[in-house]
């Protein structure tokens, strides 16, 4: 069953053949997002069970007749089973042996998802929530994280999919789980158009990223600096740049040309992101314009401005040009 582990998600998980019960084992380091992943899977129609003793997995599957909770594909509802080092009877070696035996059954399709995260980010999350790592006892969180990582290493090597959530927000993780494990039946394409500031990093799960820093920057015009790309004066200033109209038309043509193909291929979520330095002027205006063009073409994009309310852009833009 287990092939080479993947460092990041590359697309929807392969669906089992007709009549096979789909099982997803969700594990990983504490604080990497297992609870969030299970909640998204539940929203997608999976039967989600957390902190389940894997030694009882055989018994659980015996109580799931294929005709109960049938999916649109005629299979039993897919089951997502969450467990971690806190789960009673946790033993990575025995878990792998049990999963290997179950994988030999012709009526089951089992996938293991391992959620990982860098130690420094886990420490930050524990400090932020003021929670003690269960394996740290009276030591710093770093000690507990290191001990847990050593214990989990066999499972990490074994997993079919390894997803690092180090740079993910909660929304990023939710989108990654949807992309990988959503039902692949035909559905509407959910579009997100966003703006962001490069000074705060690019959105990790954007499908298209367009850099608007080639356009004239309103930040260097004193009376425009306090305004945003949602204000008419900013729009007028940016549109006066000779580079704006050709860029807008090319981007619009590109998106309108490829979006129908993405929808035809069954992609459920598509994120189009526009960036500038601070995420306040150029990226905001272009995102607003493209979202409007997509609506005129019959799409229904969600518009998000990630850094519009972040700290003042003049702290990010630097000194005088």
FENTA-V62655 format. One record per pair of residues at least 12 apart in sequence whose C-alpha atoms are under 8 Angstrom apart, sorted by the first residue. I is the first residue (numbers start at 0). GAP is how many residues later the second one is. D is the distance in whole Angstrom. If there is no record, write none. Layout:
i=I gap=GAP d=D
i=I gap=GAP d=D
This chain:
i=0 gap=99 d=7
i=0 gap=102 d=7
i=0 gap=159 d=8
i=1 gap=156 d=6
i=1 gap=157 d=6
i=1 gap=158 d=5
i=2 gap=155 d=8
i=2 gap=156 d=8
i=2 gap=157 d=6
i=3 gap=156 d=7
i=4 gap=151 d=8
i=4 gap=152 d=7
i=4 gap=153 d=7
i=4 gap=154 d=6
i=4 gap=155 d=5
i=4 gap=156 d=5
i=4 gap=157 d=6
i=5 gap=154 d=7
i=5 gap=155 d=5
i=5 gap=156 d=5
i=5 gap=157 d=7
i=6 gap=154 d=7
i=6 gap=155 d=5
i=6 gap=156 d=6
i=6 gap=157 d=7
i=7 gap=153 d=7
i=7 gap=154 d=6
i=7 gap=155 d=5
i=7 gap=156 d=7
i=8 gap=152 d=7
i=8 gap=153 d=8
i=8 gap=154 d=7
i=8 gap=167 d=7
i=8 gap=171 d=7
i=9 gap=170 d=8
i=10 gap=168 d=6
i=10 gap=169 d=5
i=11 gap=167 d=6
i=11 gap=168 d=4
i=11 gap=169 d=6
i=11 gap=170 d=7
i=11 gap=172 d=8
i=12 gap=167 d=5
i=12 gap=168 d=6
i=15 gap=93 d=6
i=17 gap=55 d=8
i=17 gap=56 d=8
i=17 gap=57 d=7
i=18 gap=47 d=8
i=18 gap=55 d=7
i=18 gap=56 d=5
i=18 gap=57 d=8
i=18 gap=88 d=7
i=19 gap=55 d=7
i=19 gap=56 d=8
i=19 gap=86 d=7
i=19 gap=87 d=5
i=19 gap=88 d=5
i=19 gap=89 d=6
i=20 gap=45 d=7
i=20 gap=54 d=6
i=20 gap=55 d=6
i=20 gap=56 d=8
i=20 gap=57 d=6
i=20 gap=86 d=6
i=20 gap=87 d=5
i=20 gap=88 d=6
i=21 gap=54 d=8
i=21 gap=55 d=8
i=21 gap=56 d=5
i=21 gap=57 d=6
i=21 gap=86 d=6
i=21 gap=87 d=5
i=21 gap=88 d=6
i=22 gap=55 d=6
i=22 gap=56 d=5
i=22 gap=57 d=6
i=22 gap=58 d=8
i=22 gap=85 d=7
i=22 gap=86 d=6
i=22 gap=87 d=5
i=22 gap=88 d=6
i=23 gap=54 d=8
i=23 gap=55 d=6
i=23 gap=56 d=5
i=23 gap=57 d=6
i=23 gap=86 d=6
i=23 gap=87 d=5
i=23 gap=88 d=6
i=23 gap=89 d=7
i=24 gap=55 d=6
i=24 gap=56 d=5
i=24 gap=57 d=6
i=24 gap=58 d=8
i=24 gap=85 d=7
i=24 gap=86 d=6
i=24 gap=87 d=5
i=24 gap=88 d=6
i=25 gap=12 d=8
i=25 gap=54 d=7
i=25 gap=55 d=6
i=25 gap=56 d=5
i=25 gap=57 d=6
i=25 gap=86 d=6
i=25 gap=87 d=5
i=25 gap=88 d=6
i=25 gap=89 d=8
i=26 gap=55 d=6
i=26 gap=56 d=5
i=26 gap=57 d=5
i=26 gap=85 d=8
i=26 gap=86 d=6
i=26 gap=87 d=5
i=26 gap=88 d=6
i=27 gap=56 d=6
i=27 gap=85 d=8
i=27 gap=86 d=5
i=27 gap=87 d=4
i=27 gap=88 d=6
i=27 gap=124 d=7
i=27 gap=128 d=8
i=28 gap=55 d=7
i=28 gap=86 d=6
i=28 gap=87 d=6
i=28 gap=88 d=7
i=28 gap=116 d=8
i=28 gap=119 d=7
i=28 gap=120 d=7
i=28 gap=123 d=8
i=29 gap=54 d=7
i=29 gap=55 d=8
i=30 gap=86 d=8
i=30 gap=91 d=6
i=30 gap=94 d=7
i=30 gap=95 d=8
i=31 gap=83 d=6
i=31 gap=84 d=6
i=31 gap=85 d=6
i=31 gap=90 d=7
i=31 gap=132 d=8
i=31 gap=133 d=6
i=31 gap=134 d=8
i=32 gap=82 d=7
i=32 gap=132 d=7
i=32 gap=140 d=8
i=33 gap=48 d=7
i=33 gap=81 d=7
i=34 gap=15 d=8
i=35 gap=134 d=7
i=35 gap=137 d=8
i=35 gap=138 d=7
i=36 gap=136 d=7
i=36 gap=137 d=7
i=36 gap=140 d=6
i=37 gap=12 d=8
i=37 gap=42 d=7
i=37 gap=44 d=7
i=39 gap=134 d=6
i=39 gap=137 d=7
i=39 gap=138 d=7
i=40 gap=39 d=7
i=40 gap=136 d=7
i=40 gap=137 d=8
i=40 gap=140 d=7
i=40 gap=141 d=8
i=43 gap=134 d=8
i=43 gap=138 d=6
i=43 gap=139 d=7
i=44 gap=32 d=7
i=44 gap=33 d=8
i=45 gap=31 d=6
i=45 gap=32 d=5
i=45 gap=33 d=5
i=45 gap=34 d=6
i=46 gap=30 d=7
i=46 gap=31 d=6
i=46 gap=32 d=5
i=46 gap=33 d=6
i=47 gap=31 d=6
i=47 gap=32 d=5
i=47 gap=33 d=6
i=47 gap=34 d=8
i=48 gap=30 d=8
i=48 gap=31 d=6
i=48 gap=32 d=5
i=48 gap=33 d=6
i=49 gap=31 d=6
i=49 gap=32 d=4
i=49 gap=33 d=6
i=50 gap=30 d=8
i=50 gap=31 d=6
i=50 gap=32 d=5
i=50 gap=33 d=7
i=50 gap=35 d=8
i=50 gap=36 d=5
i=51 gap=29 d=7
i=51 gap=30 d=6
i=51 gap=31 d=6
i=51 gap=35 d=7
i=52 gap=30 d=7
i=52 gap=34 d=6
i=52 gap=35 d=6
i=52 gap=36 d=7
i=52 gap=37 d=7
i=53 gap=29 d=8
i=53 gap=36 d=8
i=53 gap=41 d=7
i=54 gap=34 d=8
i=54 gap=40 d=7
i=54 gap=43 d=8
i=57 gap=44 d=8
i=63 gap=12 d=8
i=84 gap=63 d=7
i=84 gap=67 d=8
i=85 gap=48 d=8
i=91 gap=59 d=8
i=91 gap=60 d=7
i=91 gap=62 d=6
i=91 gap=63 d=6
i=92 gap=61 d=7
i=92 gap=62 d=8
i=95 gap=59 d=7
i=95 gap=62 d=8
i=110 gap=48 d=8
i=110 gap=49 d=6
i=110 gap=50 d=8
i=111 gap=47 d=5
i=111 gap=48 d=5
i=111 gap=49 d=6
i=112 gap=46 d=6
i=112 gap=47 d=6
i=112 gap=48 d=5
i=112 gap=49 d=6
i=112 gap=50 d=7
i=113 gap=41 d=8
i=113 gap=42 d=6
i=113 gap=45 d=6
i=113 gap=46 d=8
i=113 gap=47 d=6
i=113 gap=48 d=5
i=113 gap=49 d=6
i=114 gap=47 d=6
i=114 gap=48 d=5
i=114 gap=49 d=6
i=114 gap=50 d=7
i=115 gap=46 d=7
i=115 gap=47 d=6
i=115 gap=48 d=5
i=115 gap=49 d=6
i=115 gap=50 d=8
i=116 gap=47 d=5
i=116 gap=48 d=5
i=116 gap=49 d=5
i=117 gap=46 d=8
i=117 gap=48 d=6
i=118 gap=23 d=7
i=118 gap=26 d=7
i=118 gap=27 d=8
i=120 gap=45 d=6
i=121 gap=23 d=8
i=122 gap=18 d=6
i=122 gap=19 d=6
i=125 gap=15 d=7
i=132 gap=12 d=7
i=134 gap=12 d=7
i=134 gap=13 d=7
i=166 gap=37 d=7
i=167 gap=36 d=7
i=171 gap=32 d=7
i=171 gap=33 d=6
i=174 gap=30 d=8
i=174 gap=94 d=8
i=175 gap=29 d=8
i=178 gap=88 d=8
i=178 gap=89 d=7
i=178 gap=90 d=7
i=181 gap=86 d=8
i=183 gap=82 d=6
i=184 gap=81 d=7
i=185 gap=80 d=6
i=186 gap=76 d=8
i=186 gap=79 d=7
i=186 gap=81 d=7
i=187 gap=75 d=7
i=187 gap=80 d=7
i=188 gap=73 d=8
i=188 gap=74 d=6
i=188 gap=77 d=8
i=188 gap=78 d=6
i=188 gap=79 d=5
i=188 gap=80 d=6
i=188 gap=81 d=7
i=189 gap=78 d=6
i=189 gap=79 d=5
i=189 gap=80 d=6
i=189 gap=110 d=8
i=189 gap=111 d=7
i=190 gap=78 d=6
i=190 gap=79 d=5
i=190 gap=80 d=6
i=190 gap=81 d=8
i=190 gap=108 d=8
i=190 gap=109 d=7
i=190 gap=110 d=5
i=190 gap=111 d=6
i=191 gap=77 d=8
i=191 gap=78 d=6
i=191 gap=79 d=5
i=191 gap=80 d=6
i=191 gap=109 d=5
i=191 gap=110 d=5
i=191 gap=111 d=6
i=191 gap=112 d=7
i=192 gap=78 d=6
i=192 gap=79 d=5
i=192 gap=80 d=6
i=192 gap=81 d=8
i=192 gap=94 d=6
i=192 gap=97 d=8
i=192 gap=98 d=6
i=192 gap=108 d=6
i=192 gap=109 d=6
i=192 gap=110 d=5
i=192 gap=111 d=6
i=193 gap=77 d=8
i=193 gap=78 d=6
i=193 gap=79 d=5
i=193 gap=80 d=6
i=193 gap=90 d=8
i=193 gap=93 d=6
i=193 gap=109 d=6
i=193 gap=110 d=5
i=193 gap=111 d=5
i=193 gap=112 d=7
i=194 gap=78 d=6
i=194 gap=79 d=5
i=194 gap=80 d=6
i=194 gap=84 d=6
i=194 gap=88 d=5
i=194 gap=89 d=5
i=194 gap=92 d=6
i=194 gap=109 d=7
i=194 gap=110 d=5
i=194 gap=111 d=6
i=194 gap=112 d=7
i=195 gap=77 d=7
i=195 gap=78 d=6
i=195 gap=79 d=5
i=195 gap=80 d=7
i=195 gap=82 d=7
i=195 gap=83 d=4
i=195 gap=84 d=8
i=195 gap=87 d=7
i=195 gap=88 d=8
i=195 gap=109 d=6
i=195 gap=110 d=5
i=195 gap=111 d=6
i=195 gap=112 d=8
i=196 gap=78 d=5
i=196 gap=79 d=5
i=196 gap=80 d=5
i=196 gap=81 d=4
i=196 gap=82 d=4
i=196 gap=83 d=7
i=196 gap=86 d=8
i=196 gap=109 d=8
i=196 gap=110 d=6
i=197 gap=77 d=6
i=197 gap=78 d=6
i=197 gap=79 d=5
i=197 gap=80 d=7
i=197 gap=81 d=7
i=198 gap=78 d=6
i=198 gap=79 d=6
i=198 gap=117 d=7
i=199 gap=78 d=8
i=201 gap=73 d=8
i=202 gap=70 d=8
i=204 gap=66 d=7
i=205 gap=64 d=8
i=205 gap=65 d=5
i=205 gap=66 d=6
i=205 gap=67 d=6
i=206 gap=63 d=6
i=206 gap=64 d=5
i=206 gap=65 d=6
i=206 gap=66 d=8
i=207 gap=63 d=7
i=207 gap=64 d=5
i=207 gap=65 d=6
i=208 gap=63 d=6
i=208 gap=64 d=5
i=208 gap=65 d=6
i=208 gap=66 d=7
i=209 gap=63 d=6
i=209 gap=64 d=5
i=209 gap=65 d=6
i=210 gap=63 d=6
i=210 gap=64 d=5
i=210 gap=65 d=6
i=210 gap=72 d=8
i=211 gap=62 d=7
i=211 gap=63 d=6
i=211 gap=64 d=5
i=211 gap=70 d=6
i=211 gap=71 d=6
i=211 gap=74 d=8
i=212 gap=62 d=7
i=212 gap=63 d=5
i=212 gap=64 d=7
i=212 gap=69 d=7
i=214 gap=23 d=7
i=214 gap=26 d=7
i=214 gap=28 d=7
i=214 gap=29 d=7
i=214 gap=67 d=7
i=215 gap=22 d=6
i=215 gap=25 d=6
i=216 gap=21 d=8
i=216 gap=64 d=8
i=216 gap=65 d=7
i=217 gap=16 d=7
i=217 gap=19 d=7
i=217 gap=20 d=8
i=217 gap=63 d=7
i=217 gap=64 d=8
i=218 gap=62 d=8
i=218 gap=94 d=8
i=218 gap=95 d=7
i=218 gap=98 d=8
i=219 gap=100 d=8
i=219 gap=101 d=8
i=226 gap=54 d=8
i=227 gap=52 d=5
i=227 gap=53 d=5
i=227 gap=56 d=7
i=227 gap=80 d=8
i=228 gap=51 d=6
i=228 gap=52 d=4
i=228 gap=53 d=6
i=228 gap=54 d=7
i=228 gap=55 d=5
i=228 gap=56 d=4
i=229 gap=51 d=8
i=229 gap=54 d=7
i=229 gap=55 d=6
i=229 gap=58 d=8
i=233 gap=47 d=7
i=233 gap=51 d=8
i=234 gap=50 d=6
i=237 gap=44 d=7
i=247 gap=38 d=8
i=247 gap=42 d=8
i=251 gap=38 d=7
i=251 gap=41 d=7
i=251 gap=42 d=8
i=255 gap=38 d=8
i=255 gap=41 d=8
i=272 gap=14 d=8
i=273 gap=12 d=7
i=273 gap=13 d=6
i=276 gap=39 d=7
i=276 gap=40 d=6
i=277 gap=29 d=7
i=277 gap=35 d=5
i=277 gap=38 d=6
i=277 gap=39 d=6
i=278 gap=26 d=8
i=278 gap=27 d=7
i=278 gap=28 d=5
i=278 gap=29 d=6
i=278 gap=34 d=8
i=279 gap=27 d=7
i=279 gap=28 d=5
i=279 gap=33 d=7
i=283 gap=21 d=7
i=283 gap=24 d=8
i=286 gap=16 d=8
i=287 gap=15 d=7
i=290 gap=12 d=7
